[in-house]
C-alpha cells in the first residue's frame, strides 16, 4: 500500500496523540459497557436519564474514535476536538485528585496534559495544517 504524495509525515508526537485519543475512547466504551450492565441489573432513579447517559457515553466514544482516526490522517479540524476533549478530561481529573483518588486522577491528568502540550508543537501543527485538497492553511 503506497502513501499519497500529499500525505502528512507522522511524527512520534502524532502517534502518541492518536494512541491516547483511541485509548480514551476505548476506556469510555468500557465504561459504557459497565454502565449498561449496571443499568440492566439494577433499578435507576430515573430510567430516562440513565439511558440518555448510556447513549451519550457510547456516542462520545464513537466520536472520539473518529477524532483519533482523522487526527492520524492529518485533518486539521481534529486539533480543536482533541483540545476540547482533553480540557474536559482535566476538568474531571482535578476533582478526582482532590477526592483522594490519586491513581485514577493521575491516569486521567497525565495523558491529557501530554496531549495538550504535544498538540501545539511544530511537527503536529505541520501534520494537521492541510485541508483535503492538500493546501496549507492555519
Backbone as numpy.savetxt, mean C-alpha at the origin, in Angstrom:
# Nx Ny Nz CAx CAy CAz Cx Cy Cz
10.86 -12.79 -22.80 10.02 -11.62 -22.80 10.90 -10.38 -22.80
10.76 -9.55 -23.77 11.59 -8.35 -23.86 10.85 -7.16 -23.27
11.63 -6.20 -22.78 11.03 -5.00 -22.21 10.91 -3.94 -23.29
9.85 -3.13 -23.24 9.71 -2.07 -24.22 10.82 -1.05 -24.09
11.15 -0.33 -25.16 12.27 0.62 -25.11 12.02 1.79 -24.15
10.77 2.17 -23.89 10.49 3.30 -22.99 10.17 2.82 -21.58
10.43 1.56 -21.26 10.14 1.04 -19.93 11.10 1.65 -18.92
10.58 2.04 -17.74 11.46 2.65 -16.73 12.39 1.60 -16.11
13.56 2.06 -15.71 14.52 1.18 -15.04 14.09 1.00 -13.60
14.07 -0.23 -13.15 13.63 -0.53 -11.79 14.83 -0.57 -10.85
14.88 0.37 -9.94 15.96 0.44 -8.97 15.57 -0.35 -7.73
16.52 -0.59 -6.81 16.16 -1.28 -5.57 15.07 -0.55 -4.77
15.07 0.77 -4.80 14.04 1.52 -4.09 12.66 1.22 -4.65
12.55 1.11 -5.95 11.27 0.78 -6.59 10.82 -0.61 -6.18
11.76 -1.54 -6.14 11.42 -2.90 -5.72 10.96 -2.95 -4.27
11.63 -2.20 -3.40 11.25 -2.17 -1.98 9.86 -1.57 -1.82
9.59 -0.46 -2.48 8.29 0.18 -2.37 7.20 -0.73 -2.89
7.42 -1.34 -4.03 6.42 -2.25 -4.59 6.18 -3.43 -3.67
7.24 -3.99 -3.12 7.10 -5.13 -2.21 6.33 -4.76 -0.95
6.63 -3.60 -0.38 5.94 -3.16 0.83 4.45 -2.93 0.54
4.13 -2.31 -0.59 2.73 -2.08 -0.94 1.98 -3.40 -1.09
2.60 -4.37 -1.76 1.93 -5.66 -1.95 1.81 -6.41 -0.62
2.84 -6.37 0.22 2.75 -7.02 1.52 1.68 -6.39 2.41
1.58 -5.06 2.36 0.52 -4.40 3.13 -0.85 -4.81 2.62
-1.00 -4.95 1.31 -2.28 -5.39 0.75 -2.59 -6.82 1.18
-1.59 -7.69 1.18 -1.82 -9.06 1.61 -2.18 -9.14 3.10
-1.55 -8.31 3.91 -1.92 -8.25 5.33 -3.36 -7.76 5.50
-3.74 -6.79 4.69 -5.11 -6.30 4.74 -6.10 -7.38 4.31
-5.74 -8.17 3.30 -6.59 -9.31 2.90 -6.67 -10.35 4.00
-5.57 -10.60 4.70 -5.59 -11.54 5.82 -6.51 -11.02 6.93
-6.43 -9.72 7.21 -7.33 -9.13 8.19 -8.78 -9.31 7.77
-9.06 -9.07 6.48 -10.43 -9.21 5.98 -10.91 -10.66 6.12
-10.04 -11.60 5.87 -10.40 -13.01 6.06 -10.72 -13.33 7.50
-9.87 -12.86 8.41 -10.12 -13.06 9.84 -11.40 -12.37 10.26
-11.60 -11.16 9.79 -12.80 -10.39 10.14 -14.06 -11.09 9.62
-13.99 -11.61 8.39 -15.12 -12.35 7.83 -15.43 -13.60 8.63
-14.38 -14.31 9.06 -14.59 -15.49 9.90 -15.26 -15.11 11.22
-14.77 -14.07 11.85 -15.37 -13.62 13.11 -16.81 -13.15 12.90
-17.05 -12.53 11.78 -18.41 -12.06 11.46 -19.36 -13.25 11.29
-18.86 -14.33 10.69 -19.69 -15.51 10.46 -19.92 -16.32 11.73
-19.01 -16.24 12.69 -19.12 -17.06 13.89 -19.64 -16.32 15.11
-19.91 -15.04 15.00 -20.44 -14.28 16.14 -21.46 -13.27 15.64
-22.15 -12.66 16.58 -23.19 -11.69 16.22 -22.67 -10.28 16.50
-22.53 -9.47 15.46 -22.06 -8.09 15.66 -23.19 -7.21 16.17
-22.83 -6.07 16.74 -23.83 -5.11 17.18 -24.58 -4.52 16.00
-23.89 -4.28 14.92 -24.51 -3.74 13.71 -24.06 -4.59 12.52
-24.95 -5.40 12.00 -24.60 -6.26 10.88 -24.25 -5.44 9.64
-24.99 -4.38 9.39 -24.70 -3.54 8.23 -23.32 -2.90 8.32
-22.98 -2.39 9.48 -21.67 -1.78 9.67 -20.54 -2.79 9.55
-20.77 -3.99 10.08 -19.75 -5.03 10.01 -19.53 -5.49 8.57
-20.61 -5.66 7.82 -20.48 -6.07 6.42 -19.81 -4.97 5.62
-20.16 -3.71 5.89 -19.51 -2.60 5.20 -18.02 -2.60 5.48
-17.63 -2.82 6.72 -16.21 -2.84 7.08 -15.48 -3.95 6.33
-16.11 -5.12 6.24 -15.50 -6.23 5.53 -15.33 -5.92 4.04
-16.38 -5.41 3.41 -16.31 -5.07 1.98 -15.28 -3.96 1.75
-15.25 -2.98 2.63 -14.29 -1.88 2.50 -12.86 -2.38 2.62
-12.60 -3.29 3.56 -11.24 -3.82 3.73 -10.80 -4.60 2.49
-11.70 -5.39 1.92 -11.35 -6.15 0.72 -11.11 -5.21 -0.46
-11.98 -4.22 -0.62 -11.82 -3.26 -1.72 -10.52 -2.47 -1.56
-10.19 -2.08 -0.35 -8.94 -1.35 -0.11 -7.73 -2.22 -0.41
-7.79 -3.49 -0.05 -6.67 -4.39 -0.33 -6.49 -4.58 -1.83
-7.59 -4.73 -2.55 -7.49 -4.88 -4.01 -6.91 -3.61 -4.63
-7.36 -2.46 -4.17 -6.83 -1.19 -4.66 -5.33 -1.09 -4.38
-4.92 -1.49 -3.20 -3.51 -1.41 -2.84 -2.67 -2.37 -3.68
-3.21 -3.53 -4.01 -2.52 -4.44 -4.93 -2.34 -3.79 -6.29
-3.37 -3.10 -6.76 -3.28 -2.41 -8.04 -2.23 -1.29 -7.99
-2.20 -0.56 -6.89 -1.21 0.52 -6.75 0.20 -0.07 -6.78
0.42 -1.17 -6.05 1.74 -1.80 -6.05 2.15 -2.29 -7.43
1.20 -2.87 -8.16 1.48 -3.37 -9.51 1.82 -2.23 -10.46
1.00 -1.20 -10.47 1.22 -0.10 -11.40 2.40 0.77 -10.99
2.71 0.81 -9.69 3.93 1.50 -9.27 5.14 0.77 -9.84
5.13 -0.54 -9.77 6.23 -1.34 -10.31 6.39 -1.09 -11.81
5.30 -0.84 -12.48 5.35 -0.58 -13.92 5.72 0.87 -14.23
5.71 1.77 -13.24 6.20 3.12 -13.44 5.15 4.19 -13.66
3.91 3.94 -13.33 2.87 4.95 -13.53 2.97 6.03 -12.46
2.86 7.28 -12.88 3.10 8.38 -11.96 1.99 8.58 -10.94
0.74 8.23 -11.24 -0.36 8.44 -10.30 -0.21 7.59 -9.05
0.62 6.56 -9.12 0.77 5.67 -7.96 1.54 6.31 -6.82
2.36 7.32 -7.11 3.09 7.99 -6.02 2.13 8.61 -5.03
1.13 9.34 -5.51 0.20 9.99 -4.59 -0.62 8.96 -3.83
-1.03 7.89 -4.49 -1.78 6.85 -3.79 -0.93 6.19 -2.71
0.33 5.96 -3.00 1.23 5.36 -2.02 1.48 6.29 -0.84
1.65 7.58 -1.11 1.87 8.54 -0.03 0.65 8.59 0.90
-0.52 8.68 0.33 -1.74 8.76 1.15 -1.90 7.50 1.99
-1.68 6.33 1.39 -1.82 5.10 2.14 -0.79 5.02 3.27
0.45 5.40 3.02 1.47 5.34 4.06 1.17 6.32 5.19
0.60 7.47 4.85 0.21 8.41 5.91 -0.90 7.83 6.78
-1.84 7.12 6.16 -2.88 6.44 6.95 -2.27 5.38 7.86
-1.29 4.66 7.36 -0.64 3.64 8.17 0.08 4.29 9.36
0.75 5.41 9.13 1.41 6.13 10.22 0.38 6.60 11.25
-0.77 7.07 10.77 -1.82 7.54 11.68 -2.33 6.40 12.56
-2.34 5.18 12.06 -2.74 4.03 12.86 -1.59 3.53 13.74
-0.37 3.61 13.24 0.78 3.08 13.97 1.11 3.87 15.22
0.97 5.17 15.18 1.34 6.00 16.34 0.45 5.69 17.56
-0.88 5.67 17.43 -1.69 5.28 18.60 -1.46 3.83 19.02
-1.12 2.98 18.08 -0.81 1.59 18.44 0.43 1.54 19.32
1.44 2.32 18.98 2.63 2.41 19.83 2.29 3.01 21.19
1.47 4.04 21.21 1.10 4.68 22.47 0.26 3.77 23.36
-0.44 2.82 22.76 -1.24 1.87 23.53 -0.40 0.76 24.14
0.89 0.75 23.83 1.78 -0.24 24.41 2.02 -1.45 23.52
1.46 -1.47 22.33 1.69 -2.57 21.39 2.88 -2.21 20.51
4.06 -2.29 21.09 5.26 -1.80 20.44 5.59 -2.59 19.18
5.52 -3.91 19.25 5.88 -4.72 18.08 4.93 -4.46 16.91
3.64 -4.42 17.17 2.67 -4.16 16.10 2.83 -2.73 15.56
3.05 -1.78 16.45 3.24 -0.40 16.02 4.47 -0.22 15.15
5.57 -0.84 15.55 6.79 -0.74 14.76 6.67 -1.49 13.44
5.92 -2.59 13.44 5.71 -3.35 12.20 4.92 -2.53 11.18
4.12 -1.59 11.65 3.41 -0.70 10.73 4.23 0.54 10.41
4.87 1.10 11.42 5.53 2.40 11.27 6.81 2.33 10.43
7.65 1.34 10.65 8.94 1.30 9.96 8.82 1.11 8.45
8.00 0.17 7.95 7.86 0.09 6.49 7.22 1.34 5.89
6.24 1.92 6.60 5.60 3.13 6.09 6.59 4.28 6.01
7.42 4.42 7.03 8.43 5.48 7.02 9.45 5.26 5.90
9.85 4.01 5.70 10.81 3.72 4.63 10.22 4.06 3.26
8.95 3.70 3.06 8.31 4.00 1.77 8.18 5.51 1.59
7.79 6.22 2.63 7.65 7.67 2.52 8.97 8.34 2.16
10.06 7.85 2.73 11.37 8.43 2.40 11.77 8.06 0.98
11.60 6.80 0.61 12.03 6.34 -0.71 11.21 6.93 -1.85
9.96 7.28 -1.58 9.11 7.82 -2.64 9.62 9.13 -3.21
10.43 9.85 -2.44 10.90 11.15 -2.88 12.37 11.15 -3.27
12.93 9.99 -3.54 14.30 9.92 -4.03 14.32 10.10 -5.55
15.44 10.55 -6.06 15.54 10.82 -7.50 15.28 9.59 -8.37
15.81 8.42 -8.02 15.53 7.26 -8.88 14.05 6.90 -8.95
13.35 7.04 -7.83 11.92 6.72 -7.82 11.15 7.77 -8.60
11.50 9.02 -8.44 10.84 10.07 -9.22 11.08 9.87 -10.71
12.29 9.47 -11.07 12.57 9.21 -12.48 11.77 8.00 -12.98
11.62 7.01 -12.13 10.87 5.81 -12.51 9.39 6.11 -12.75
8.85 7.02 -11.98 7.41 7.29 -12.04 7.08 8.61 -12.71
7.98 9.15 -13.49 7.72 10.44 -14.11 7.28 10.33 -15.56
6.76 9.19 -15.94 6.31 9.04 -17.32 4.78 8.89 -17.36
4.24 9.23 -18.49 2.83 8.95 -18.77 2.78 7.69 -19.63
1.63 7.29 -20.02 1.54 6.07 -20.83 2.19 6.23 -22.20
2.34 7.47 -22.68 2.97 7.67 -23.99 4.48 7.80 -23.92
5.06 7.79 -22.74 6.50 7.85 -22.59 7.05 9.25 -22.39
6.23 10.30 -22.41 6.71 11.67 -22.23 7.00 11.91 -20.76
8.11 12.61 -20.46 8.45 12.92 -19.08 7.68 14.15 -18.60
6.98 14.00 -17.52 6.27 15.12 -16.89 6.33 14.99 -15.39
6.12 16.08 -14.71 6.02 16.08 -13.26 4.73 16.71 -12.91
